[in-house]
């Protein structure tokens, strides 16, 4: 499922430090918001103090994609775009991806959602940035869905991305597949989803945290503490499977 696609209108969002609580990043959600909330409750997430950062792919595949509007409205929830988010909003706005059929990759909900609601969701997904920088006590942490197009984070701060760089952010698996471990400079860490792994993987200062929480009994949500760079695990396969059975 690799292929070129135009980027969201905005690119890099910069988020100030959280002086009150913890910050967590989570991998691909894919419309499994109930299971995600179970994982957050499991680690004692406090919406009044803590924040959650999604590395993209909020929708498709899972049963609750239309709930994305509710989550994006929460002041403690921040997200960047994944390739599934881009495919979804393009289809909803009548500009389907020319190379990948979103309906064949978990996009069934797009045909069963009321048009007015779908239009609102599409506008929200279209507005998501491609990258995010979160200030933490140990230094800035970057979030990009699939892969970082540069080994220097400063390039993302200072320069507009080429179309190929934008594609890298949304679709590439090259860094992981090549086991490329050179660090990304001028940033404490970079966090990715997109490539599903059994447990969190690191290459240099790059973290891959999509551990398949959306896969029901076959995976779990990893919640990466952005202050300590230590992973916490959701309630595990049994609880996720219980949630999945509710939507059969």
Kinemage of the C-alpha trace (Angstrom):
@kinemage 1
@onewidth
@group {chain A} dominant
@subgroup {mainchain}
@vectorlist {calphas} color= white
{ca unk a 1} P 0.000 0.000 0.000
{ca unk a 2} L 2.761 2.440 -0.905
{ca unk a 3} L 2.116 5.244 -3.342
{ca unk a 4} L 2.195 8.980 -3.898
{ca unk a 5} L -0.483 11.282 -2.582
{ca unk a 6} L -0.860 15.013 -2.075
{ca unk a 7} L -0.270 16.262 1.441
{ca unk a 8} L -2.605 17.924 3.887
{ca unk a 9} L -2.661 21.742 3.651
{ca unk a 10} L -0.591 22.276 6.806
{ca unk a 11} L 2.733 20.666 7.516
{ca unk a 12} L 4.478 21.066 10.884
{ca unk a 13} L 2.579 21.789 14.097
{ca unk a 14} L 4.611 22.788 17.160
{ca unk a 15} L 3.101 22.044 20.569
{ca unk a 16} L 4.364 23.724 23.763
{ca unk a 17} L 5.378 21.804 26.866
{ca unk a 18} L 2.804 20.380 29.242
{ca unk a 19} L 3.512 21.858 32.700
{ca unk a 20} L 0.750 19.913 34.437
{ca unk a 21} L 0.967 16.232 33.495
{ca unk a 22} L 2.200 13.545 31.153
{ca unk a 23} L 2.356 13.323 27.352
{ca unk a 24} L 1.832 10.062 25.468
{ca unk a 25} L 2.092 9.058 21.822
{ca unk a 26} L 0.014 6.214 20.427
{ca unk a 27} L 0.320 4.279 17.179
{ca unk a 28} L -2.342 3.699 14.533
{ca unk a 29} L -5.887 3.801 15.957
{ca unk a 30} L -7.882 2.720 12.882
{ca unk a 31} L -11.310 3.432 14.288
{ca unk a 32} L -10.820 1.443 17.519
{ca unk a 33} L -11.456 4.253 19.980
{ca unk a 34} L -13.142 2.138 22.660
{ca unk a 35} L -10.111 -0.151 22.859
{ca unk a 36} L -7.839 2.898 22.945
{ca unk a 37} L -9.791 4.417 25.826
{ca unk a 38} L -9.461 1.117 27.702
{ca unk a 39} L -5.703 1.331 27.231
{ca unk a 40} L -5.660 4.912 28.520
{ca unk a 41} L -7.698 3.977 31.581
{ca unk a 42} L -5.313 1.079 32.185
{ca unk a 43} L -2.356 3.490 32.576
{ca unk a 44} L -4.296 6.033 34.628
{ca unk a 45} L -4.554 8.676 31.911
{ca unk a 46} L -6.001 11.910 33.313
{ca unk a 47} L -7.602 14.145 30.634
{ca unk a 48} L -7.419 17.113 32.999
{ca unk a 49} L -3.609 16.929 33.111
{ca unk a 50} L -2.292 14.517 30.479
{ca unk a 51} L -2.191 14.747 26.661
{ca unk a 52} L -2.352 12.116 23.923
{ca unk a 53} L -0.645 12.440 20.541
{ca unk a 54} L -1.678 10.234 17.618
{ca unk a 55} L 0.875 9.449 14.899
{ca unk a 56} L -1.921 9.105 12.335
{ca unk a 57} L -4.255 6.540 10.769
{ca unk a 58} L -7.154 7.485 12.988
{ca unk a 59} L -9.727 5.913 10.656
{ca unk a 60} L -10.490 2.864 8.474
{ca unk a 61} L -10.517 -0.836 9.412
{ca unk a 62} L -12.105 -0.467 12.856
{ca unk a 63} L -15.805 -0.096 13.755
{ca unk a 64} L -15.709 3.440 15.184
{ca unk a 65} L -14.091 5.616 12.528
{ca unk a 66} L -16.908 8.161 12.650
{ca unk a 67} L -16.046 8.853 16.297
{ca unk a 68} L -12.904 10.620 15.137
{ca unk a 69} L -14.718 13.971 15.280
{ca unk a 70} L -15.377 13.548 18.998
{ca unk a 71} L -11.726 12.754 19.675
{ca unk a 72} L -10.356 15.589 17.557
{ca unk a 73} L -12.546 17.987 19.542
{ca unk a 74} L -10.869 17.067 22.838
{ca unk a 75} L -8.328 19.639 24.085
{ca unk a 76} L -6.010 16.861 25.306
{ca unk a 77} L -5.906 14.993 21.962
{ca unk a 78} L -3.596 15.992 19.095
{ca unk a 79} L -3.041 14.147 15.812
{ca unk a 80} L -1.077 14.172 12.589
{ca unk a 81} L -2.188 12.694 9.280
{ca unk a 82} L -1.593 9.120 8.228
{ca unk a 83} L -2.049 7.670 4.774
{ca unk a 84} L -5.445 6.211 5.735
{ca unk a 85} L -6.658 9.613 6.914
{ca unk a 86} L -5.607 11.125 3.609
{ca unk a 87} L -7.280 8.365 1.579
{ca unk a 88} L -10.478 8.794 3.604
{ca unk a 89} L -10.818 12.548 3.189
{ca unk a 90} L -9.949 12.387 -0.504
{ca unk a 91} L -12.662 9.783 -1.104
{ca unk a 92} L -15.193 11.751 0.947
{ca unk a 93} L -14.492 14.934 -1.022
{ca unk a 94} L -14.756 13.214 -4.392
{ca unk a 95} L -11.007 13.041 -5.065
{ca unk a 96} L -10.246 9.343 -4.529
{ca unk a 97} L -6.651 8.191 -4.439
{ca unk a 98} L -5.624 7.210 -7.984
{ca unk a 99} L -3.560 4.190 -6.935
{ca unk a 100} L -5.157 2.762 -3.775
{ca unk a 101} L -8.848 1.919 -3.327
{ca unk a 102} L -9.680 2.990 0.216
{ca unk a 103} L -12.827 0.837 0.175
{ca unk a 104} L -10.610 -2.231 -0.156
{ca unk a 105} L -8.538 -1.172 2.843
{ca unk a 106} L -11.090 -0.729 5.605
{ca unk a 107} L -12.967 2.249 4.207
{ca unk a 108} L -16.443 0.657 4.204
{ca unk a 109} L -17.625 3.175 6.797
{ca unk a 110} L -17.279 5.918 4.182
{ca unk a 111} L -20.278 4.543 2.293
{ca unk a 112} L -22.495 4.128 5.374
{ca unk a 113} L -21.853 7.472 7.101
{ca unk a 114} L -24.370 10.292 6.627
{ca unk a 115} L -23.101 12.742 3.980
{ca unk a 116} L -23.149 15.827 6.234
{ca unk a 117} L -21.221 14.039 8.981
{ca unk a 118} L -18.776 12.610 6.448
{ca unk a 119} L -18.115 16.065 5.027
{ca unk a 120} L -17.300 17.377 8.520
{ca unk a 121} L -14.967 14.466 9.163
{ca unk a 122} L -13.262 14.977 5.805
{ca unk a 123} L -12.563 18.644 6.531
{ca unk a 124} L -11.052 17.763 9.911
{ca unk a 125} L -8.846 15.022 8.458
{ca unk a 126} L -7.749 17.247 5.591
{ca unk a 127} L -6.565 19.880 8.078
{ca unk a 128} L -4.259 17.523 9.998
{ca unk a 129} L -0.537 18.388 9.794
{ca unk a 130} L 1.978 15.929 8.385
{ca unk a 131} L 4.378 16.333 11.299
{ca unk a 132} L 4.322 17.552 14.863
{ca unk a 133} L 6.947 18.694 17.343
{ca unk a 134} L 6.163 18.371 21.046
{ca unk a 135} L 8.243 20.230 23.625
{ca unk a 136} L 9.235 18.004 26.551
{ca unk a 137} L 11.521 18.479 29.588
{ca unk a 138} L 14.225 16.474 27.773
{ca unk a 139} L 13.938 18.316 24.470
{ca unk a 140} L 11.626 18.308 21.433
{ca unk a 141} L 10.096 15.054 20.201
{ca unk a 142} L 8.955 14.759 16.580
{ca unk a 143} L 6.003 12.797 15.243
{ca unk a 144} L 5.674 11.657 11.611
{ca unk a 145} L 3.346 8.891 10.516
{ca unk a 146} L 5.520 6.651 8.333
{ca unk a 147} L 9.111 7.873 7.984
{ca unk a 148} L 11.176 11.015 8.407
{ca unk a 149} L 12.359 12.363 5.043
{ca unk a 150} L 15.553 13.843 6.510
{ca unk a 151} L 18.230 12.896 9.016
{ca unk a 152} L 18.072 16.460 10.325
{ca unk a 153} L 14.839 17.600 11.977
{ca unk a 154} L 15.864 21.195 11.345
{ca unk a 155} L 15.085 20.618 7.671
{ca unk a 156} L 11.458 20.046 8.599
{ca unk a 157} L 11.377 23.246 10.631
{ca unk a 158} L 12.915 25.447 7.960
{ca unk a 159} L 12.019 24.108 4.517
{ca unk a 160} L 8.883 23.213 2.613
{ca unk a 161} L 8.709 19.544 1.739
{ca unk a 162} L 8.891 18.315 -1.817
{ca unk a 163} L 6.131 15.971 -3.034
{ca unk a 164} L 8.480 13.000 -2.600
{ca unk a 165} L 9.236 14.078 0.978
{ca unk a 166} L 5.526 14.340 1.682
{ca unk a 167} L 5.031 10.848 0.314
{ca unk a 168} L 7.808 9.639 2.624
{ca unk a 169} L 5.987 11.067 5.645
{ca unk a 170} L 2.796 9.218 4.761
{ca unk a 171} L 3.839 5.991 3.041
{ca unk a 172} L 7.494 5.007 3.381
{ca unk a 173} L 8.749 1.929 5.235
{ca unk a 174} L 12.343 2.296 4.027
{ca unk a 175} L 13.952 3.206 7.340
{ca unk a 176} L 12.444 0.200 9.107
{ca unk a 177} L 12.939 -2.258 6.272
{ca unk a 178} L 16.571 -1.258 5.808
{ca unk a 179} L 17.172 -1.204 9.592
{ca unk a 180} L 18.665 2.242 9.072
{ca unk a 181} L 19.811 3.360 12.538
{ca unk a 182} L 21.399 6.766 11.901
{ca unk a 183} L 19.899 9.242 14.377
{ca unk a 184} L 17.740 12.161 13.305
{ca unk a 185} L 19.675 15.230 14.406
{ca unk a 186} L 18.364 18.311 16.240
{ca unk a 187} L 15.513 16.452 17.898
{ca unk a 188} L 15.420 14.245 20.962
{ca unk a 189} L 13.419 11.475 19.288
{ca unk a 190} L 11.103 10.831 16.332
{ca unk a 191} L 8.013 8.642 16.697
{ca unk a 192} L 6.327 6.698 13.876
{ca unk a 193} L 3.328 4.446 13.340
{ca unk a 194} L 2.394 2.895 9.950
{ca unk a 195} L 4.630 -0.195 10.219
{ca unk a 196} L 2.987 -2.669 12.591
{ca unk a 197} L 5.436 -4.381 14.928
{ca unk a 198} L 4.884 -6.936 17.739
{ca unk a 199} L 6.553 -4.694 20.324
{ca unk a 200} L 7.975 -1.179 20.132
{ca unk a 201} L 11.098 -1.030 17.965
{ca unk a 202} L 13.877 1.576 17.985
{ca unk a 203} L 16.446 2.502 15.350
{ca unk a 204} L 18.785 5.159 16.679
{ca unk a 205} L 16.475 7.765 18.175
{ca unk a 206} L 13.518 6.691 16.022
{ca unk a 207} L 10.636 4.815 17.679
{ca unk a 208} L 8.096 2.590 15.902
{ca unk a 209} L 5.067 2.257 18.168
{ca unk a 210} L 2.219 0.775 16.091
{ca unk a 211} L 1.800 -2.529 17.931
{ca unk a 212} L -1.573 -3.329 16.386
{ca unk a 213} L -4.031 -2.204 19.032
{ca unk a 214} L -6.553 -2.072 16.187
{ca unk a 215} L -6.045 -5.775 15.435
{ca unk a 216} L -8.194 -7.026 18.285
{ca unk a 217} L -6.747 -10.111 19.933
{ca unk a 218} L -3.620 -9.999 17.779
{ca unk a 219} L -2.151 -6.771 19.152
{ca unk a 220} L -2.173 -4.062 21.804
{ca unk a 221} L -1.789 -0.299 22.060
{ca unk a 222} L 1.636 0.978 23.054
{ca unk a 223} L 1.591 4.351 24.795
{ca unk a 224} L 4.992 6.016 24.651
{ca unk a 225} L 5.650 8.486 27.469
{ca unk a 226} L 7.218 11.419 25.622
{ca unk a 227} L 8.885 12.726 28.791
{ca unk a 228} L 10.710 9.497 29.660
{ca unk a 229} L 10.620 7.751 26.245
{ca unk a 230} L 9.456 4.627 28.071
{ca unk a 231} L 6.562 2.582 26.659
{ca unk a 232} L 3.464 1.597 28.595
{ca unk a 233} L 1.182 -1.138 27.360
{ca unk a 234} L -2.589 -1.175 27.146
{ca unk a 235} L -4.708 -3.922 28.706
{ca unk a 236} L -3.594 -6.498 26.143
{ca unk a 237} L -5.175 -8.906 23.684
{ca unk a 238} L -7.918 -10.296 25.923
{ca unk a 239} L -9.513 -6.900 26.573
{ca unk a 240} L -9.086 -5.834 22.961
{ca unk a 241} L -10.742 -9.045 21.788
{ca unk a 242} L -13.678 -8.393 24.115
{ca unk a 243} L -14.142 -4.981 22.505
{ca unk a 244} L -13.895 -6.475 19.015
{ca unk a 245} L -16.629 -9.040 19.783
{ca unk a 246} L -19.018 -6.211 20.676
{ca unk a 247} L -18.903 -5.015 17.047
{ca unk a 248} L -19.212 -8.323 15.197
